[in-house]
């Protein structure tokens, strides 16, 4: 048996949604027409109990994706398509009674070529029943091969195999707005609907999203694009909405929005088996939201895992995205001795330094002042002389009379003194 | 007349805390380690070894495969010296707050509430005392309530004690001496010796530990 899902007036950008809807019920689906999808129902009665129930479930699922689909089930794909075009709601045509159900439908459901439609209208043939009643041989003589095909279709006896369709890799949902939206809250309300649909489609495919891309067409003709790569495949409409909300708050569009387009790159769902004796770790989905919230709080680029750069330049590091290791190794015990830590002053504090014999004698800077009682250095470092970011400095470790150990340096390029940090 | 307040009997006695080693044998034997599900406050002047203590505690927690977070109020974290202390940087979430105490407290509150972290360090050590004194006590109560009953250690570093009664363990740090070597014209900083004394619960004994400079082998 075959089922056909038909959505009258389906916009082209929602065709993939219809395919996804059908894919949730059968692995063999065919894009029969721009507004119709046919699927093989072999074995579905075991899952749903009866074909009527399967048809109802399909209609409900389509409704959850925002589609008002007509569903027809028949013994061959084309009968199912014609019935879906002709009857509203759901319909199951018992095997052997195809002609009976198709008979009252108008000839237009066949969508015949204009020339044949004109001839049929001249002959006074208005329904499929009237077409089916015509002799096949006569039709072949007057309308040719296409006429015979239409005749078989009208009688419900045209048999063919499905041409399997491939599902689009990226999931896409969009909304065209009648009036531009200038406020964040109404925009998020609409984005939430798109997210909900995307999540339903992902769920139907047993997939999750690894990347979200939000494209906003603006009233002034511009485009505002935001792309959000997730650390692990996620399928949580609430998390997606919060992530997009935080992102839009940090990077708002510069004009009212006319059209919203949301794309999701699917990936296999994550399955994790946590160890019994492994310490608890933040959940990856929750962590992503936490990181987004922290970024909104302290500023972008100020949250992450530090990574030293491959250079001798002092204090050279970058913040990379923080992720939780999925498969941590066994816990180890630390055997290293305690190391003396340096606290950086960012930016380095300018200092006035009195020198004696080429070595610092008195240091005066914001929060750091006193006579030098011990000094080690200078340690000269330089590099990047070929670039505008050249550095050259002489570093000293000093102990001040009032207490405190500091790292100070003289910038050989500018001649100024700075306090780089304190040992603590 | 107000309705009588019902208090679970379990609240009447202080909860038994689980302790995790900080990685400093002298401290661990004196205080038993760092309490989980509670606030630990480390205070002391600059150069008293607070940061060396923090990096060691972070490295030890990371060695236990725990995920760590550092809420850095003044952007004082030096990745090089932390890596030298054995801290795997990829397991550390560093939040740079740019000198804003309010942001630091909010960030700490956020990650404590979201859970899953083994050790959270709130580094307020370089903030001026007048700023720290303005932090309402209710913030500390809120953090204590959030961390209570979780396996998270919340370690707060300050120049003076500011958490009031909210910290379960308060440790005072003092810089004992810096270790230098070499002749007067070619000195080398080799490290420092630091003293610590638990102030809550009160201990009469002190413990000391030495920290080695990364170039002193």
Interface residues (C-beta under 8 A of the other chain):
Chain A: X278 X279 X280 X281 X282 X283 X286 X287 X289 X290 X291 X293 X294 X297 X298 X299 X302 X303 X304 X305 X306 X307 X308 X315 X317 X319 X322 X324 X325 X328 X329 X330 X331 X332 X333 X334 X336 X337 X338 X339 X340 X341 X342 X343 X344 X345 X346 X374 X375 X376 X397 X399 X403 X404 X405 X421 X422 X423 X424
Chain B: X23 X24 X45 X46 X47 X48 X49 X50 X51 X52 X54 X55 X56 X59 X60 X63 X64 X65 X66 X67 X74 X75 X76 X77 X78 X79 X80 X81 X82 X83 X84 X85 X86 X89 X90 X91 X92 X93 X94 X95 X96 X97 X98 X100 X103 X106 X107 X110 X111 X114 X115 X116 X117 X118 X125 X126 X151 X175 X178 X180 X182 X187 X188 X189 X191 X192 X209 X210 X211 X212 X213 X214
